[in-house]
Amino acid sequence: MFLAVTILLWLFVAILAVLVGLLATPMRLGFNVKSDPGLQFMVIARPFGGACPPLRVIDSQRKRPKKEKPARKKKPGKVKSRQFASGRAAELRSELPKLLSGLLRRFSIESLSMDGEFGLADPADTGSLYGVLTPFIYGAARIPRTTITIRPNFEGRCLSGEFEGTLRFIPAALFVPVLVFAWNVFGPR
């Protein structure tokens, strides 16, 4: 009996150590989006700083078994109200940009590659949009390991290309902005 309890305890400690290691070490997210032939996208996670083999998180090419959904029966019932108290809604609106900003600060771009072509119905609109995108295209060239190539197509409407990149973040660091947000919105006044 003592041996079984000891084995279970050590197993619990090992699982806890793996979870702490997973949350405290950097994780790399690789993503790839292609538009030809049809929209294809894939997200690959590499935990423990990239030391582990890649894990497919999202893959649009993966075949999923289709599940048959049972027919829904309509139930007459009450209409639920989705309104927040006016104070909570105002706090939520003011704190949401801070949350997004705090979360985005925790990510760093390791590599970024974009190659694309776009066109609008009116060639003048295509030129205007390309003019708006030009500072982004040439400004990103100064960032290390970043390649951006965008070509305007004045013949007609089109949008095609490929977008690849790698992000690095520490999962435990994402808890800080989420906790600050929760405290500011739902905490004591």
Protein Blocks (a to p, Z undefined) as FASTA:
>chain_A
ZZmmmmmmmmmmmmmmmmmmmmmpccdddddddfbecjaddddddeehhlaccddfbdck
bccdddddddddddddddddfbdcfklmmmmmmmmmmmmmmmmmmpccfbdcdddddddf
blklmmmmmmmmmmmmmmmmmpghiacdddddfkbccdeddddddddddfklmmmmmmmm
mmmmmmcZZ
